[in-house]
Amino acid sequence: MSDEKYSPLAITSLLLAVIMWGASFPMLKLGLAYMPPVTLAAVRYSIAGLILVVIIFARFGTKESLRELKGDWKMLVILGLVGIALPNATLNIGLQFTTASVSSILQASGPVFTVALAVIFLKERLGGAKVAGTILAIIGTVLLICQDGIDIGNSTFIGNMFVIVSAVSYSISGVITKRALERHHPLVVTGWYIAIGSLFLCLFSPIEVGEPISFPPDMIAILLFLAIFPGCLAFLLYNYVLRKKQLSSVAFFVYLIPIFSTIISMIVLGEIVTAETVLFASLVIAGVAIAQYGPARLRREARDAG
């Protein structure tokens, strides 16, 4: 992990965020039985966006809230697209064809893409540990995607590719979010880009017109859980910590998501995790750990030696 010091509150906030995000995978899998993927994402984030915008207006007032939106609307629109609309639409589509546990593992490869983007856009140095860890994680990710063979007609392969698009999109949004948090309060950034992202999803959802949709009590409970906890609270907790910490450091916690997701998926969905999946997942997690932890350890040793 990074050599940045984390307070107990920061660690608790990040752990709560990843637990909620981990729980979202099996909940989304259940929700897809009641409505199509893009519509599910649109309804979920419309609820989340409405809640957060109401809180923003209550916290900052109408004039200040609209000023914040107007002042950085281009960045917030981009964040809404690449941080909410695109990753959630592709994730939900992918979940139709692959398991919740494998999806969460593929999502955990996100920090690898974050490292690459940090080098390009944030001018971070790419040392030997980051190179080795990135290569190892990429190998594990490719093996996970292709464990059922490389066949564009294979639904599992297609589903895994959609999830990878989601992971890359989240990584891009992480860099942009870090920039936005330098200028705005985490609640403002989170609330507006989730609300804007929900509008994009609503624009995309008509492509699913005619597909069955139902709102039994179970589905209403799933939607409220997804909107309030992983949809609102997890993003807020993560962004509050990200505001004061380095992106590459905070991204370290993302690869804890599969641990919680797999456990919850086994309990809720009865999913069976194969030894092959565990092996490939271990490569992904080990690679991200090396890429994140190695440079921090070297910096500590250099500092202590000095």
C-alpha positions as CSV (number, residue, x, y, z in Angstrom):
1,M,0.0,0.0,0.0
2,S,1.1,3.6,-0.2
3,D,3.3,5.1,2.5
4,E,0.6,7.7,3.0
5,K,-0.8,7.6,6.5
6,Y,-4.5,6.7,6.8
7,S,-6.5,7.6,9.8
8,P,-8.9,5.0,11.2
9,L,-11.8,7.0,9.8
10,A,-10.3,7.0,6.3
11,I,-9.6,3.3,6.4
12,T,-13.1,2.6,7.7
13,S,-14.6,4.8,5.0
14,L,-12.8,3.0,2.2
15,L,-13.6,-0.4,3.6
16,L,-17.3,0.5,3.9
17,A,-17.2,1.8,0.3
18,V,-15.6,-1.4,-1.1
19,I,-18.0,-3.7,0.9
20,M,-21.0,-1.8,-0.6
21,W,-19.5,-2.0,-4.1
22,G,-18.8,-5.7,-3.6
23,A,-22.4,-6.3,-2.6
24,S,-23.6,-4.4,-5.7
25,F,-22.5,-7.2,-8.0
26,P,-24.8,-10.0,-6.7
27,M,-27.6,-7.4,-6.2
28,L,-27.3,-6.3,-9.8
29,K,-27.4,-9.9,-10.9
30,L,-30.7,-10.3,-9.1
31,G,-32.1,-7.1,-10.4
32,L,-31.4,-8.1,-14.0
33,A,-34.2,-10.7,-13.6
34,Y,-36.7,-7.9,-13.4
35,M,-35.5,-5.3,-15.9
36,P,-33.0,-4.9,-18.8
37,P,-29.4,-3.7,-18.0
38,V,-29.4,-0.1,-19.1
39,T,-32.9,0.6,-17.7
40,L,-31.8,-0.9,-14.4
41,A,-28.8,1.4,-14.3
42,A,-30.9,4.4,-15.3
43,V,-33.5,3.8,-12.6
44,R,-30.9,3.1,-9.9
45,Y,-28.8,6.3,-10.6
46,S,-31.9,8.5,-11.2
47,I,-32.8,7.7,-7.6
48,A,-29.3,8.2,-6.4
49,G,-28.8,11.4,-8.3
50,L,-32.1,12.9,-7.0
51,I,-31.1,12.1,-3.4
52,L,-27.7,13.7,-3.8
53,V,-28.9,16.8,-5.7
54,V,-31.5,17.4,-2.9
55,I,-28.7,17.1,-0.3
56,I,-26.5,19.5,-2.3
57,F,-29.2,22.2,-2.5
58,A,-30.0,21.8,1.2
59,R,-26.3,22.0,2.1
60,F,-25.1,24.8,-0.2
61,G,-28.2,26.6,-1.2
62,T,-29.7,27.0,-4.7
63,K,-27.4,29.9,-5.9
64,E,-24.1,28.3,-4.8
65,S,-25.2,24.8,-6.0
66,L,-26.0,26.1,-9.5
67,R,-22.8,28.2,-9.6
68,E,-20.7,25.1,-8.9
69,L,-22.5,23.3,-11.7
70,K,-22.1,26.1,-14.2
71,G,-18.5,26.7,-13.3
72,D,-17.3,23.2,-14.2
73,W,-20.2,21.7,-16.2
74,K,-17.9,20.3,-19.0
75,M,-15.9,18.3,-16.5
76,L,-19.0,17.1,-14.7
77,V,-20.7,16.1,-18.0
78,I,-17.6,14.0,-18.9
79,L,-17.6,12.5,-15.5
80,G,-21.2,11.6,-15.8
81,L,-20.6,9.9,-19.1
82,V,-17.3,8.0,-18.3
83,G,-17.8,7.6,-14.5
84,I,-21.5,6.6,-14.4
85,A,-23.3,6.0,-17.7
86,L,-20.7,4.1,-19.7
87,P,-19.3,1.8,-16.9
88,N,-22.6,1.0,-15.4
89,A,-24.4,0.2,-18.7
90,T,-21.5,-2.0,-19.8
91,L,-21.2,-3.7,-16.4
92,N,-24.9,-4.5,-16.3
93,I,-24.8,-5.8,-19.9
94,G,-21.8,-7.9,-19.0
95,L,-23.4,-9.4,-15.9
96,Q,-26.1,-10.9,-18.1
97,F,-23.4,-13.3,-19.5
98,T,-20.9,-13.8,-16.8
99,T,-20.9,-14.4,-13.0
100,A,-21.0,-11.6,-10.4
101,S,-17.8,-12.9,-8.8
102,V,-15.8,-12.9,-12.1
103,S,-17.2,-9.5,-12.9
104,S,-16.0,-8.1,-9.6
105,I,-12.5,-9.6,-10.2
106,L,-12.3,-8.0,-13.6
107,Q,-13.4,-4.7,-12.2
108,A,-10.5,-5.0,-9.6
109,S,-8.1,-4.8,-12.6
110,G,-9.1,-1.1,-12.7
111,P,-6.1,0.1,-10.7
112,V,-3.8,-1.3,-13.4
113,F,-5.3,1.0,-15.9
114,T,-5.2,3.7,-13.3
115,V,-1.5,3.3,-13.0
116,A,-1.1,3.7,-16.8
117,L,-3.3,6.7,-16.9
118,A,-1.5,8.3,-13.9
119,V,1.7,8.0,-15.8
120,I,0.2,9.7,-18.9
121,F,-1.9,12.4,-17.4
122,L,-0.6,12.9,-13.8
123,K,3.1,12.5,-14.8
124,E,3.7,9.8,-12.2
125,R,6.9,7.7,-12.6
126,L,6.6,4.1,-13.7
127,G,9.2,2.1,-11.8
128,G,10.2,-1.5,-12.0
129,A,7.6,-2.7,-9.4
130,K,4.8,-0.9,-11.2
131,V,5.9,-2.4,-14.5
132,A,6.1,-6.0,-13.1
133,G,2.8,-5.7,-11.2
134,T,1.0,-4.2,-14.2
135,I,2.2,-7.0,-16.5
136,L,1.2,-9.7,-13.9
137,A,-2.2,-8.2,-13.4
138,I,-2.8,-7.9,-17.1
139,I,-1.9,-11.6,-17.6
140,G,-4.4,-12.5,-14.9
141,T,-7.0,-10.3,-16.4
142,V,-6.5,-11.8,-19.9
143,L,-6.7,-15.3,-18.5
144,L,-9.9,-14.6,-16.7
145,I,-11.5,-13.1,-19.8
146,C,-10.4,-16.0,-21.9
147,Q,-10.8,-19.0,-19.5
148,D,-13.7,-20.2,-21.6
149,G,-11.8,-19.6,-24.9
150,I,-11.5,-16.7,-27.2
151,D,-14.7,-16.8,-29.2
152,I,-16.7,-13.8,-30.2
153,G,-19.7,-16.0,-30.2
154,N,-19.1,-17.1,-26.7
155,S,-21.5,-15.2,-24.4
156,T,-19.2,-15.4,-21.4
157,F,-16.3,-14.0,-23.3
158,I,-18.5,-11.2,-24.6
159,G,-19.8,-10.5,-21.1
160,N,-16.2,-10.3,-19.7
161,M,-15.2,-7.9,-22.4
162,F,-18.1,-5.6,-21.5
163,V,-16.9,-5.7,-17.8
164,I,-13.4,-4.7,-18.9
165,V,-14.8,-1.7,-20.8
166,S,-16.5,-0.8,-17.5
167,A,-13.2,-1.1,-15.6
168,V,-11.3,1.0,-18.0
169,S,-14.0,3.7,-18.0
170,Y,-13.9,3.8,-14.2
171,S,-10.1,4.2,-14.3
172,I,-10.5,7.2,-16.7
173,S,-13.1,8.7,-14.4
174,G,-10.7,8.3,-11.4
175,V,-8.2,10.7,-13.0
176,I,-10.9,13.2,-13.8
177,T,-12.5,13.0,-10.4
178,K,-9.2,13.6,-8.7
179,R,-8.8,16.8,-10.8
180,A,-12.4,17.9,-10.0
181,L,-11.9,17.3,-6.2
182,E,-9.1,19.8,-6.2
183,R,-11.6,22.5,-7.0
184,H,-14.9,21.3,-5.5
185,H,-16.4,19.7,-2.4
186,P,-16.7,15.9,-2.7
187,L,-20.5,16.1,-2.2
188,V,-20.8,18.6,-5.1
189,V,-18.6,16.5,-7.5
190,T,-20.3,13.2,-6.6
191,G,-23.8,14.5,-6.6
192,W,-23.7,16.4,-9.9
193,Y,-21.8,13.7,-11.9
194,I,-24.1,11.0,-10.7
195,A,-27.2,13.1,-11.6
196,I,-25.7,13.9,-15.0
197,G,-24.8,10.3,-15.5
198,S,-28.3,9.2,-14.8
199,L,-29.6,11.5,-17.5
200,F,-27.2,9.9,-20.0
201,L,-28.5,6.5,-18.9
202,C,-32.1,7.6,-19.4
203,L,-31.3,8.8,-22.9
204,F,-29.8,5.3,-23.6
205,S,-32.6,3.3,-22.1
206,P,-35.1,3.6,-24.9
207,I,-33.1,1.1,-26.9
208,E,-34.6,-1.5,-24.5
209,V,-38.2,-0.5,-25.1
210,G,-40.4,-3.6,-25.3
211,E,-38.3,-5.7,-22.9
212,P,-40.1,-6.9,-19.8
213,I,-39.9,-4.7,-16.6
214,S,-41.5,-5.5,-13.3
215,F,-41.4,-3.9,-9.8
216,P,-42.2,-6.6,-7.2
217,P,-41.3,-5.8,-3.6
218,D,-37.9,-7.6,-4.0
219,M,-37.0,-5.4,-7.0
220,I,-37.9,-2.2,-5.1
221,A,-35.7,-3.3,-2.2
222,I,-32.9,-4.0,-4.6
223,L,-33.2,-0.7,-6.4
224,L,-33.2,1.3,-3.1
225,F,-30.2,-0.6,-1.8
226,L,-28.3,-0.1,-5.0
227,A,-29.2,3.6,-5.2
228,I,-28.6,4.5,-1.5
229,F,-25.5,2.4,-0.5
230,P,-23.2,1.6,-3.5
231,G,-24.9,4.4,-5.5
232,C,-24.6,7.3,-3.1
233,L,-22.8,6.5,0.1
234,A,-19.9,4.5,-1.3
235,F,-19.0,7.1,-3.9
236,L,-19.2,9.9,-1.2
237,L,-17.0,8.0,1.2
238,Y,-14.5,7.1,-1.5
239,N,-14.3,10.6,-2.9
240,Y,-14.0,12.2,0.6
241,V,-10.8,10.2,1.1
242,L,-9.6,10.6,-2.5
243,R,-9.8,14.4,-2.0
244,K,-6.8,14.3,0.4
245,K,-5.0,11.2,-0.9
246,Q,-3.2,10.2,-4.0
247,L,-5.3,8.4,-6.7
248,S,-2.9,5.5,-7.0
249,S,-2.9,5.0,-3.2
250,V,-6.7,5.0,-2.8
251,A,-7.1,2.8,-5.9
252,F,-5.3,0.1,-3.9
253,F,-8.5,-0.6,-2.0
254,V,-10.4,-1.4,-5.1
255,Y,-9.0,-4.8,-5.4
256,L,-10.5,-5.8,-2.1
257,I,-13.9,-5.6,-3.8
258,P,-13.8,-9.2,-5.3
259,I,-13.2,-10.7,-1.8
260,F,-16.5,-9.2,-0.5
261,S,-18.3,-9.7,-3.8
262,T,-17.4,-13.4,-4.1
263,I,-18.4,-14.2,-0.5
264,I,-21.7,-12.4,-0.9
265,S,-22.3,-14.0,-4.3
266,M,-21.7,-17.4,-2.9
267,I,-24.2,-16.8,-0.1
268,V,-26.9,-14.9,-2.1
269,L,-26.6,-16.4,-5.6
270,G,-25.0,-19.8,-4.7
271,E,-22.2,-19.2,-7.2
272,I,-19.4,-21.7,-7.3
273,V,-15.9,-20.3,-7.7
274,T,-13.6,-22.6,-9.6
275,A,-9.9,-23.2,-8.7
276,E,-9.1,-21.8,-12.1
277,T,-10.9,-18.5,-11.3
278,V,-9.2,-18.3,-7.9
279,L,-5.7,-18.8,-9.6
280,F,-6.3,-16.1,-12.2
281,A,-7.8,-13.8,-9.6
282,S,-4.8,-14.2,-7.5
283,L,-2.6,-13.1,-10.4
284,V,-4.7,-9.9,-10.8
285,I,-4.7,-9.1,-7.1
286,A,-1.0,-9.9,-6.7
287,G,-0.1,-7.7,-9.7
288,V,-2.1,-4.8,-8.4
289,A,-0.5,-5.2,-4.9
290,I,3.0,-5.2,-6.4
291,A,2.3,-2.2,-8.5
292,Q,0.8,-0.3,-5.6
293,Y,3.0,-1.5,-2.7
294,G,6.4,-1.9,-4.2
295,P,7.1,1.8,-5.0
296,A,5.8,2.8,-1.5
297,R,8.1,0.3,0.2
298,L,11.1,1.6,-1.7
299,R,10.2,5.2,-0.8
300,R,10.0,4.3,2.9
301,E,13.4,2.5,2.7
302,A,15.0,5.5,1.0
303,R,13.5,7.8,3.6
304,D,14.6,5.7,6.5
305,A,18.1,5.4,5.1
306,G,18.3,9.1,4.8
